Amino acid sequence: MRCVKIAPECIRISPENFHGFFEAMAIAASFVLEQFDRDKIFFINIALDMTELCDCWGFTTGNILPDLGILASKDILAVDKATLDLTDNLPLIKENVSKSIEIIDDPNLHPFARLFGPYKDPYLQIYYGEKYGLGSIEYELVEVRPAKAPERKLPPPSFPKVKRLYPKTSIKQQMKVY
């Protein structure tokens, strides 16, 4: 949003621009999902090492949010909405945000909107996903933790005897001068 501050008369950023992007993304996702059997699709969101940039950029920054965990569902909207709802309550790690980004100190905004402006509301993807029938925004969180590892006694370490690869002669004795 710095460009608006520099040249407000030349550059106009409006909410419609962001709505158009999220609507196009939902339409594209619906075309992709139509190619697969819905009963064979499973969606996983890995909410670990979350940075300000999409992982498709090819480089990264420090974590901007604490690790949340891994979420999964057979419903793309349910898992995305759950992820957004859970990240909404996480504190922004301001020291890891790039210096080129001005953080909006509005606690009513989602952490991602605090970085990229109030027009880029991450919930727009949910709204348009629901509009185009990608899934349901209803979800139930079921926490799954790993089972306790069985306690087992490991045998003491043992190492094989070292085999001598060369005869007990010195290097000079092994080399012949031609």
GROMACS elastic network, one bead per residue, 0.5 to 0.9 nm:
[ bonds ]
;  ai    aj funct       b0    kb
    1     4     6  0.55166   500
    1     5     6  0.69950   500
    1    13     6  0.81769   500
    1   101     6  0.89692   500
    1   102     6  0.84113   500
    1   116     6  0.77428   500
    1   117     6  0.69947   500
    2     5     6  0.51460   500
    2     6     6  0.63590   500
    2     7     6  0.87524   500
    2   101     6  0.88455   500
    2   102     6  0.82959   500
    3     6     6  0.50836   500
    3     7     6  0.60306   500
    3     8     6  0.73801   500
    3    11     6  0.70053   500
    4     7     6  0.53584   500
    4     9     6  0.80540   500
    4    10     6  0.81079   500
    4    11     6  0.59415   500
    4    12     6  0.69188   500
    4    13     6  0.74633   500
    5     8     6  0.57846   500
    6    11     6  0.89301   500
    7    10     6  0.54250   500
    7    11     6  0.61201   500
    7    12     6  0.89526   500
    8    11     6  0.55111   500
    8    12     6  0.67585   500
    9    12     6  0.73587   500
   13    16     6  0.84284   500
   13    17     6  0.71103   500
   13    18     6  0.88540   500
   13   119     6  0.87083   500
   14    17     6  0.57130   500
   14    18     6  0.74378   500
   14   119     6  0.73717   500
   15    18     6  0.54122   500
   15    19     6  0.62770   500
   15    20     6  0.86974   500
   15   118     6  0.87347   500
   15   119     6  0.52021   500
   15   120     6  0.77625   500
   16    20     6  0.60196   500
   16    21     6  0.86482   500
   16   119     6  0.85855   500
   17    20     6  0.52677   500
   17    21     6  0.65409   500
   17   119     6  0.86882   500
   18    21     6  0.51430   500
   18    22     6  0.63840   500
   18    23     6  0.85757   500
   18   119     6  0.65149   500
   18   120     6  0.59938   500
   18   121     6  0.82758   500
   18   124     6  0.84654   500
   19    22     6  0.52791   500
   19    23     6  0.60090   500
   19    24     6  0.85024   500
   19   119     6  0.84498   500
   19   120     6  0.82871   500
   19   124     6  0.69380   500
   19   125     6  0.87462   500
   19   128     6  0.85598   500
   20    23     6  0.51190   500
   20    24     6  0.60605   500
   20    25     6  0.85098   500
   21    24     6  0.52089   500
   21    25     6  0.61600   500
   21    26     6  0.87397   500
   22    26     6  0.62289   500
   22    27     6  0.86687   500
   22   122     6  0.88415   500
   22   124     6  0.62031   500
   22   125     6  0.53388   500
   22   126     6  0.88265   500
   22   127     6  0.87947   500
   22   128     6  0.66895   500
   22   129     6  0.85515   500
   23    26     6  0.51263   500
   23    27     6  0.62537   500
   23    28     6  0.86335   500
   23   124     6  0.80793   500
   23   125     6  0.72874   500
   23   127     6  0.86879   500
   23   128     6  0.54251   500
   23   129     6  0.77441   500
   23   131     6  0.88904   500
   23   132     6  0.87161   500
   24    27     6  0.50636   500
   24    28     6  0.61078   500
   24    29     6  0.85133   500
   24   128     6  0.87001   500
   25    28     6  0.51385   500
   25    29     6  0.60804   500
   25    30     6  0.86121   500
   25   125     6  0.76120   500
   25   128     6  0.84308   500
   25   129     6  0.84614   500
   26    29     6  0.50276   500
   26    30     6  0.61454   500
   26    31     6  0.87528   500
   26   125     6  0.68073   500
   26   126     6  0.85818   500
   26   128     6  0.58535   500
   26   129     6  0.50953   500
   26   130     6  0.85996   500
   26   131     6  0.85165   500
   26   132     6  0.67704   500
   26   134     6  0.77639   500
   27    30     6  0.51513   500
   27    31     6  0.64616   500
   27    32     6  0.88326   500
   27   128     6  0.82940   500
   27   129     6  0.79038   500
   27   132     6  0.67848   500
   28    31     6  0.52224   500
   28    32     6  0.63656   500
   28    33     6  0.87139   500
   29    32     6  0.50897   500
   29    33     6  0.60645   500
   29    34     6  0.85532   500
   29   129     6  0.83181   500
   29   134     6  0.78963   500
   30    33     6  0.51223   500
   30    34     6  0.61187   500
   30    35     6  0.89759   500
   30   129     6  0.81632   500
   30   132     6  0.70874   500
   30   133     6  0.77239   500
   30   134     6  0.62342   500
   31    34     6  0.52418   500
   31    35     6  0.70311   500
   32    35     6  0.56273   500
   32    36     6  0.76720   500
   33    36     6  0.56139   500
   33    37     6  0.81155   500
   33    38     6  0.76725   500
   33    41     6  0.86458   500
   33   134     6  0.81822   500
   34    37     6  0.75841   500
   34    38     6  0.81048   500
   36    39     6  0.85296   500
   36    40     6  0.73871   500
   36    41     6  0.73236   500
   37    40     6  0.54758   500
   37    41     6  0.68987   500
   38    41     6  0.54782   500
   38    42     6  0.86173   500
   38    74     6  0.82388   500
   39    42     6  0.83030   500
   39    74     6  0.79037   500
   40    74     6  0.84793   500
   41    74     6  0.62573   500
   41    75     6  0.84486   500
   42    72     6  0.72425   500
   42    73     6  0.59756   500
   42    75     6  0.73623   500
   42    76     6  0.80088   500
   43    71     6  0.83212   500
   43    72     6  0.55173   500
   43    73     6  0.53696   500
   43    74     6  0.58645   500
   43    75     6  0.68894   500
   43    76     6  0.59423   500
   43    79     6  0.72284   500
   44    70     6  0.70942   500
   44    71     6  0.57462   500
   44    73     6  0.66885   500
   44    74     6  0.87751   500
   44    76     6  0.85641   500
   44    79     6  0.75109   500
   45    69     6  0.85413   500
   45    70     6  0.58335   500
   45    71     6  0.51376   500
   45    72     6  0.62078   500
   45    73     6  0.89162   500
   45    79     6  0.71627   500
   45    80     6  0.74461   500
   45    83     6  0.74332   500
   46    49     6  0.86158   500
   46    50     6  0.86943   500
   46    68     6  0.83291   500
   46    69     6  0.64157   500
   46    71     6  0.64405   500
   46    72     6  0.85726   500
   47    50     6  0.61985   500
   47    66     6  0.88322   500
   47    67     6  0.61499   500
   47    68     6  0.53271   500
   47    69     6  0.52146   500
   47    70     6  0.56980   500
   47    71     6  0.74901   500
   47    83     6  0.75473   500
   47    87     6  0.85495   500
   48    51     6  0.89846   500
   48    63     6  0.84890   500
   48    65     6  0.85851   500
   48    66     6  0.75847   500
   48    68     6  0.60886   500
   48    69     6  0.59232   500
   48    70     6  0.74310   500
   49    62     6  0.77617   500
   49    63     6  0.52869   500
   49    64     6  0.80283   500
   49    65     6  0.76372   500
   49    66     6  0.74904   500
   49    67     6  0.61267   500
   49    68     6  0.89108   500
   50    53     6  0.83717   500
   50    54     6  0.89335   500
   50    61     6  0.89513   500
   50    62     6  0.80195   500
   50    63     6  0.51622   500
   50    64     6  0.60989   500
   50    65     6  0.59351   500
   50    66     6  0.75255   500
   50    67     6  0.71127   500
   50    68     6  0.89479   500
   51    54     6  0.74120   500
   51    55     6  0.83168   500
   51    60     6  0.68361   500
   51    61     6  0.58338   500
   51    62     6  0.59980   500
   51    64     6  0.51932   500
   51    65     6  0.72598   500
   51    96     6  0.84851   500
   51    97     6  0.82804   500
   52    60     6  0.79970   500
   52    61     6  0.69089   500
   52    62     6  0.81305   500
   52    63     6  0.76569   500
   52    64     6  0.63957   500
   52    96     6  0.89499   500
   52    97     6  0.70671   500
   52    98     6  0.81904   500
   52   112     6  0.77012   500
   52   115     6  0.77761   500
   53    56     6  0.81303   500
   53    57     6  0.69687   500
   53    59     6  0.82389   500
   53    60     6  0.65227   500
   53    61     6  0.73335   500
   54    57     6  0.59846   500
   54    58     6  0.86346   500
   54    59     6  0.89706   500
   54    60     6  0.82009   500
   55    58     6  0.64497   500
   55    59     6  0.73474   500
   55    60     6  0.72007   500
   56    59     6  0.80737   500
   57    60     6  0.75527   500
   60    63     6  0.89695   500
   61    64     6  0.82734   500
   61    96     6  0.71432   500
   61    97     6  0.76158   500
   61    98     6  0.74898   500
   62    93     6  0.89126   500
   62    95     6  0.86576   500
   62    96     6  0.50159   500
   62    97     6  0.71869   500
   62    98     6  0.85918   500
   63    66     6  0.69771   500
   63    67     6  0.83435   500
   63    93     6  0.71437   500
   63    96     6  0.61925   500
   63    97     6  0.80612   500
   64    91     6  0.84946   500
   64    92     6  0.56928   500
   64    94     6  0.67793   500
   64    95     6  0.81418   500
   64    96     6  0.57086   500
   64    97     6  0.61990   500
   64   111     6  0.87777   500
   65    68     6  0.82974   500
   65    87     6  0.77277   500
   65    90     6  0.63949   500
   65    91     6  0.63462   500
   65    92     6  0.53038   500
   65    93     6  0.56814   500
   65    94     6  0.89085   500
   65   111     6  0.82796   500
   66    87     6  0.87656   500
   66    90     6  0.68000   500
   66    91     6  0.73495   500
   66    92     6  0.79128   500
   66    93     6  0.75728   500
   68    71     6  0.88709   500
   68    83     6  0.85969   500
   68    86     6  0.77295   500
   68    87     6  0.73779   500
   68    90     6  0.84817   500
   71    79     6  0.65012   500
   71    80     6  0.87053   500
   71    82     6  0.80833   500
   71    83     6  0.71528   500
   71   141     6  0.89746   500
   72    75     6  0.84602   500
   72    76     6  0.87516   500
   72    78     6  0.89915   500
   72    79     6  0.60303   500
   73    76     6  0.68172   500
   73    77     6  0.89218   500
   73    78     6  0.70600   500
   73    79     6  0.56263   500
   74    78     6  0.83375   500
   74    79     6  0.81170   500
   75    78     6  0.53540   500
   75    79     6  0.63615   500
   75    80     6  0.86587   500
   75   134     6  0.79787   500
   75   135     6  0.56851   500
   75   136     6  0.69225   500
   75   137     6  0.87376   500
   75   139     6  0.88925   500
   76    79     6  0.54708   500
   76    80     6  0.61676   500
   76    81     6  0.85686   500
   76   129     6  0.87942   500
   76   134     6  0.69541   500
   76   135     6  0.61887   500
   76   136     6  0.80337   500
   76   137     6  0.89712   500
   77    80     6  0.50774   500
   77    81     6  0.58594   500
   77    82     6  0.83108   500
   77   125     6  0.86575   500
   77   126     6  0.61919   500
   77   129     6  0.67796   500
   77   130     6  0.73304   500
   77   134     6  0.66602   500
   77   135     6  0.52040   500
   77   136     6  0.56701   500
   77   137     6  0.55770   500
   77   138     6  0.83346   500
   77   139     6  0.89357   500
   78    81     6  0.52423   500
   78    82     6  0.60108   500
   78    83     6  0.85017   500
   78   126     6  0.87471   500
   78   135     6  0.70128   500
   78   136     6  0.57767   500
   78   138     6  0.59213   500
   78   139     6  0.53564   500
   78   140     6  0.85518   500
   79    82     6  0.51260   500
   79    83     6  0.60921   500
   79    84     6  0.86320   500
   79   137     6  0.84200   500
   79   139     6  0.76020   500
   80    83     6  0.50588   500
   80    84     6  0.61758   500
   80    85     6  0.85367   500
   80   125     6  0.87360   500
   80   126     6  0.73805   500
   80   137     6  0.85440   500
   81    84     6  0.50451   500
   81    85     6  0.59570   500
   81    86     6  0.84661   500
   81   123     6  0.75226   500
   81   126     6  0.65445   500
   81   137     6  0.63502   500
   81   138     6  0.83630   500
   81   139     6  0.82165   500
   82    85     6  0.50497   500
   82    86     6  0.60574   500
   82    87     6  0.84813   500
   82   137     6  0.83756   500
   82   138     6  0.87805   500
   82   139     6  0.70470   500
   82   140     6  0.85057   500
   82   141     6  0.78320   500
   83    86     6  0.52353   500
   83    87     6  0.60537   500
   83    88     6  0.84437   500
   84    87     6  0.51399   500
   84    88     6  0.59379   500
   84   110     6  0.82236   500
   84   122     6  0.75389   500
   84   123     6  0.74211   500
   85    88     6  0.51720   500
   85    89     6  0.72579   500
   85   110     6  0.88531   500
   86    89     6  0.58930   500
   86    90     6  0.71906   500
   87    90     6  0.51294   500
   87    91     6  0.84287   500
   87   110     6  0.78964   500
   87   111     6  0.75488   500
   88    91     6  0.82636   500
   88   109     6  0.81318   500
   88   110     6  0.51493   500
   88   111     6  0.62166   500
   88   112     6  0.85024   500
   89   110     6  0.81081   500
   89   111     6  0.83581   500
   90   111     6  0.77527   500
   91    94     6  0.87479   500
   91   111     6  0.76850   500
   92    95     6  0.88378   500
   92    96     6  0.88455   500
   92    97     6  0.86610   500
   92   111     6  0.62349   500
   92   112     6  0.89511   500
   92   114     6  0.88860   500
   93    96     6  0.58370   500
   93    97     6  0.70935   500
   94    97     6  0.53030   500
   94    98     6  0.86690   500
   94   103     6  0.79124   500
   95    98     6  0.80731   500
   95    99     6  0.88563   500
   96    99     6  0.87040   500
   97   100     6  0.83422   500
   97   101     6  0.69710   500
   97   102     6  0.87823   500
   97   103     6  0.82267   500
   97   115     6  0.83262   500
   98   101     6  0.56621   500
   98   102     6  0.85620   500
   99   102     6  0.73772   500
  101   115     6  0.65955   500
  101   116     6  0.78308   500
  102   114     6  0.84477   500
  102   115     6  0.67102   500
  102   116     6  0.83218   500
  103   106     6  0.88209   500
  103   114     6  0.56380   500
  103   115     6  0.51706   500
  103   116     6  0.80314   500
  103   117     6  0.85147   500
  104   107     6  0.85996   500
  104   109     6  0.83990   500
  104   113     6  0.80597   500
  104   115     6  0.64863   500
  104   116     6  0.84246   500
  104   117     6  0.72203   500
  104   118     6  0.86265   500
  105   108     6  0.89099   500
  105   109     6  0.84984   500
  105   114     6  0.68026   500
  106   109     6  0.57213   500
  106   110     6  0.87426   500
  106   114     6  0.68983   500
  107   110     6  0.75358   500
  107   111     6  0.81957   500
  107   114     6  0.82262   500
  109   112     6  0.79360   500
  109   113     6  0.58319   500
  109   114     6  0.58901   500
  109   117     6  0.88722   500
  109   118     6  0.70069   500
  109   121     6  0.82596   500
  110   113     6  0.51689   500
  110   114     6  0.62325   500
  110   115     6  0.89009   500
  110   118     6  0.86384   500
  110   121     6  0.74905   500
  110   122     6  0.76825   500
  110   123     6  0.89350   500
  111   115     6  0.66109   500
  111   116     6  0.89500   500
  112   115     6  0.52455   500
  112   116     6  0.62980   500
  112   117     6  0.80785   500
  112   118     6  0.89861   500
  112   120     6  0.80685   500
  112   121     6  0.76435   500
  112   122     6  0.69862   500
  113   116     6  0.50549   500
  113   118     6  0.51896   500
  113   119     6  0.74470   500
  113   120     6  0.58051   500
  113   121     6  0.55844   500
  113   122     6  0.69859   500
  114   117     6  0.57379   500
  114   118     6  0.68765   500
  115   118     6  0.86859   500
  116   119     6  0.79988   500
  116   120     6  0.62504   500
  116   121     6  0.86203   500
  117   120     6  0.57238   500
  117   121     6  0.77973   500
  118   121     6  0.59525   500
  120   123     6  0.86785   500
  120   124     6  0.78910   500
  121   124     6  0.57376   500
  121   125     6  0.83178   500
  122   125     6  0.61235   500
  122   126     6  0.77631   500
  123   126     6  0.51252   500
  123   127     6  0.63979   500
  123   128     6  0.88275   500
  124   128     6  0.61515   500
  124   129     6  0.82443   500
  125   128     6  0.53689   500
  125   129     6  0.58064   500
  125   130     6  0.84711   500
  126   130     6  0.60815   500
  126   131     6  0.85191   500
  126   137     6  0.73562   500
  127   130     6  0.53413   500
  127   131     6  0.62642   500
  127   132     6  0.88888   500
  127   137     6  0.88007   500
  128   132     6  0.62174   500
  128   133     6  0.85660   500
  128   134     6  0.87131   500
  129   132     6  0.53092   500
  129   133     6  0.62458   500
  129   134     6  0.52008   500
  129   135     6  0.70843   500
  129   136     6  0.86804   500
  130   133     6  0.50461   500
  130   134     6  0.57582   500
  130   135     6  0.60721   500
  130   136     6  0.64970   500
  130   137     6  0.72510   500
  131   134     6  0.77992   500
  132   135     6  0.85266   500
  133   136     6  0.79102   500
  135   138     6  0.89266   500
  136   139     6  0.77726   500
  144   147     6  0.89440   500
  145   148     6  0.88178   500
  146   149     6  0.81726   500
  147   150     6  0.86722   500
  148   151     6  0.86184   500
  149   152     6  0.88142   500
  154   157     6  0.84042   500
  155   158     6  0.84754   500
  159   162     6  0.85766   500
  160   163     6  0.86879   500
  162   165     6  0.89821   500
  164   167     6  0.72287   500
  164   168     6  0.84748   500
  166   169     6  0.77954   500
  167   170     6  0.83773   500
  167   174     6  0.89995   500
  169   172     6  0.81664   500
  169   173     6  0.61812   500
  169   174     6  0.67136   500
  170   173     6  0.52330   500
  170   174     6  0.63889   500
  170   175     6  0.88599   500
  171   174     6  0.50535   500
  171   175     6  0.62436   500
  172   175     6  0.52981   500
  172   176     6  0.77228   500
  173   176     6  0.73762   500
